[in-house]
Amino acid sequence: MTLWRRLFYHPEVNYALRQTLVLCLPVGLCWLFGNLQMGLLFSLCPACCNVAGLDTPHKRFFKRLIIGGSLFAVSSILLQLMLENWHIPLPLIMLSLALLLGVTGEISPLHARLLPGALVATIFTLSMVGIRPMWQAPALFAAGTAWYGLFNWAWFRISKEQPMRETLSQLYLQLADYFEAKYSLLTQHTDPETALPPLLERQQQVIDLIALLYQQLHMLPQHGHHHHKRLFQRFQVALDLQEHITVSLHQPEEVQKLVEESHAEAVIRRNAQVISARLRVIADDILYHRLSERFTMANELAALEKIAARNPDNPVGQFCYYHFSRIARLLRTQRPLYRRDLMNSQPRLPFWPALKSYLSFKSIALRNAARLGIILAIGSSLGLFFNLPKPYWILLTIMLVSQNGYNATRVRIQHRALGTLAGLLIAAGLLKLELPEGITLFCMLVITLVSYTVLRKNYGLAMVGMTVTAVYTLQLLAMNGVHFLVPRLIDTLIGCALAFGGTIWLWPQWQSGLLRQNAHQALETDQEAIRLLLQDNPDAVKLAYARMQVNQAHNKLFTSLNQAMQEPGFNSHYLADMRLWVTHSQFVVEHINAMTILAREHYMLPEALATEYLQTCEIALQSCQQRLIYDGPSSEAQLINAPELHPDMPLTEMERHLRRVISHLSVMHTISSLAWKQRPHHGIWLTRKA
């Protein structure tokens, strides 16, 4: 593989090249024709388009560009009309625009990004009021959005769906890391409460990437190209791999017994290393557009098969050989074990139903828009009250650091503040060099490229470079970069403080208050999946759909728990109990993964026995749900027991998984009874209650 291919298709380099070229090419052309200021103003448009998510490959790519560019232009016109002609105060303008554009959040999550993008365009227009003609800012945003869209369309045509390739490559890498971590320390995983949490972190990343790939695949054109079909096939293979990799036996005593009686640990570790290495090779092949070489691990599987044959009474050998052989088949053929359809994409409401839903006080989109509008209104009022020379930087900082949730906003604020401070110190020293204009532009180009290269990995470090380029931009526009240093720092700190205060006090999105709701939803998806599993001749496509819903619902619960652990003022004992509850919920998920494989291969139960297990599981699940809703003392005297074993019938693998599911649900019910007694009833909890 050539060095150019490795550089061009590298995720961070590809992203940095795309963002730098779309930003700097207009600046370079305008500089060559002697109109550098127009080029620098034109470079504001990509920032709005990035915030609005207009660089996302989509089957309606150009339609979204037209809508986004129109919103930018209309917001710019409205700001100038209300500020100059109608003399409406700036705080009221920012609040009204946020509420007006907030309906986009009710249509779909992707449309929700148009709100901050349009508000950023409005803030940029504020910096040009009284300096440029009224028509220039809207025309600038319309032309800039068109340039941005055409450039990205051409870029994605050249790179052949590179964003999706990057996500799919990351998925295979995460599967490799998860598989290696799971089997490399086999004998040390004796205590699930200590061994499972690190694996849960990796499992969470895998499910997040799968959910992202579902969204990206739904955005592809319906007709599809050949490389689309190939990527879809690789994705289906990854789903099968995830299904087999996440299945666990959960019998540490049997593992220890097999290791003591044979050299199984070395054989299993060797198989895991070979599979993990192959997954990483496939990840690179996907990313760098290479055809995969032939693969076989017959010798490793033969050694594992011998251990399974020599220890017929120990289930560990048969378990590992079965799943490892299926994984090896997937890696050898690069074809899914069965065909499946995509899950439904995120719902998208038409405009009028979305508007009706948006006008309700229960609307999350309305709360988000109102929160953002109020913070911007307060920032505008502070700028007017203190007569700050660059008040629009307060508003811009608010927009760039406001994220979904407390923890994400807190981290972004820290990175933004520290990165801005370091960048201003560096810029102050560089301005004293008094470099020629051409050298200055070249330095800005290099700094921009480096900043975008590290942006997705380290936002704070990227902010250092972006602050330097912002100071140099003002220096080239108005020759006042030195006078801008201190105001920029003050405005940034004010904007960070306002965004943090709004996150805490204005309809806060506390994840700790959503734990019960997410736990209840996870149990609901478990129940639906078990109903499908215990039907006669269950449909493989429906089983795959239900299995992914189970995994994603549990992942949502696990994510909210992790974020709740970092939120202030909550009972740590309660969260520790909930972490144990989530651990047992993960066991249930893994058993559902295993039963999905068995049901698809027709390892079913007799109808009467399946009905008995289904009734027992539904009672256990509903009991756990009621325990989550009801805060009072429990009236149940005993735990739910699995159906009695029939002495004349051997215990099947499906029954073994079902009995373990019932056992975990009993433990979860007990934990719920203890956890809610520790739930705090005062202080900050009152603002978090779901």
TARAHU-V271652 format. One record per backbone hydrogen bond with DSSP energy under -1.0 kcal/mol. NH is the residue of the N-H (numbers start at 1). CO is the residue of the C=O. If there is no record, write none. Layout:
BEGIN
nh->(NH/NH)
co->(CO/CO)
END
This chain:
BEGIN
nh->(6/7/8/9/14/15/16/17/18/19/20/21/22/23/24/25/28/29/30/31/32/33/34/35/39/40/41/42/43/44/45/48/49/50/51/52/53/54/56/61/64/65/66/67/68/69/70/71/72/73/74/75/76/77/78/79/80/81/82/83/84/85/86/88/93/94/95/96/97/98/99/100/101/102/104/105/106/108/112/114/115/117/118/119/120/121/122/123/124/125/126/127/128/131/132/136/139/140/141/142/143/144/145/146/147/148/149/150/151/152/153/154/155/156/157/158/159/161/165/166/167/168/169/170/171/172/173/174/175/176/177/178/179/180/181/182/183/184/189/190/194/195/196/200/201/202/203/204/205/206/207/208/209/210/211/212/213/214/215/216/217/218/219/220/229/230/231/232/233/234/235/236/237/238/239/240/241/242/243/244/245/246/255/256/257/258/259/260/261/262/267/268/269/270/271/272/273/274/275/276/277/278/279/280/281/282/283/284/285/286/287/288/290/301/302/303/304/305/306/307/308/309/310/311/314/319/320/321/322/323/324/325/326/327/328/329/330/331/332/333/334/349/354/355/356/357/358/359/360/363/367/368/369/370/371/372/373/374/375/376/377/378/379/380/381/382/383/384/385/386/388/393/394/395/396/397/398/399/400/401/402/409/410/411/412/413/414/415/416/417/418/419/420/421/422/423/424/425/426/427/428/429/430/431/433/440/441/442/443/444/445/446/447/448/449/450/451/452/453/454/458/462/463/465/466/467/468/469/470/471/472/473/474/475/476/477/478/479/485/488/489/490/491/492/493/494/495/496/497/498/499/500/501/502/503/504/505/506/510/514/518/519/520/521/522/523/524/525/526/527/528/529/530/531/532/533/534/535/543/544/545/546/547/548/549/550/551/552/553/554/555/556/557/558/559/560/561/562/563/564/565/567/575/576/577/578/579/580/581/582/583/584/585/586/587/588/589/590/591/592/593/594/595/596/597/598/599/600/601/602/603/604/610/611/612/613/614/615/616/617/618/619/620/621/622/623/624/625/626/627/628/629/630/649/656/657/658/659/660/661/662/663/664/665/666/667/668/669/670/671/672/673/674/675/676/678/685/686/687/688/689)
co->(2/3/4/5/10/11/12/13/14/15/16/17/18/19/20/21/24/25/26/27/28/29/31/30/35/36/37/38/39/41/42/44/45/46/47/48/50/49/53/58/60/61/62/63/64/65/66/67/68/69/70/71/72/73/74/75/76/77/78/79/80/81/81/82/89/90/91/92/93/94/95/96/97/98/101/102/103/104/108/111/112/113/114/115/116/117/118/119/120/121/122/123/125/128/128/133/135/136/137/138/139/140/141/142/143/144/145/146/147/148/149/150/151/152/153/154/155/156/161/162/163/164/165/166/167/168/169/170/171/172/173/174/175/176/177/178/179/180/186/188/191/191/192/196/197/198/199/200/201/202/203/204/205/206/207/208/209/210/211/212/213/214/215/217/225/226/227/228/229/230/231/232/233/234/235/236/237/238/239/240/241/242/251/252/253/254/255/256/257/258/263/264/265/266/267/268/269/270/271/272/273/274/275/276/277/278/279/280/281/282/283/284/285/297/298/299/300/301/302/303/304/305/306/307/311/315/316/317/318/319/320/321/322/323/324/325/326/327/328/329/330/107/350/351/352/353/354/355/357/360/363/364/365/366/367/368/369/370/371/372/373/374/375/376/377/378/379/380/381/382/383/390/391/391/392/393/394/395/396/397/398/405/406/407/408/409/410/411/412/413/414/415/416/417/418/419/420/421/422/423/424/425/426/427/430/436/437/438/439/440/441/442/443/444/445/446/447/448/449/450/454/458/459/461/462/463/464/465/466/467/468/469/470/471/472/473/474/475/482/484/485/486/487/488/489/490/491/492/493/494/495/496/497/498/499/500/501/502/508/511/514/515/516/517/518/519/520/521/522/523/524/525/526/527/528/529/530/532/539/540/541/542/543/544/545/546/547/548/549/550/551/552/553/554/555/556/557/558/559/560/561/564/571/572/573/574/575/576/577/578/579/580/581/582/583/584/585/586/587/588/589/590/591/592/593/594/595/596/597/599/598/602/606/607/608/609/610/611/612/613/614/615/616/617/618/619/620/621/622/623/624/625/626/646/652/653/654/655/656/657/658/659/660/661/662/663/664/665/666/667/668/669/670/671/672/675/682/683/684/685/685)
END
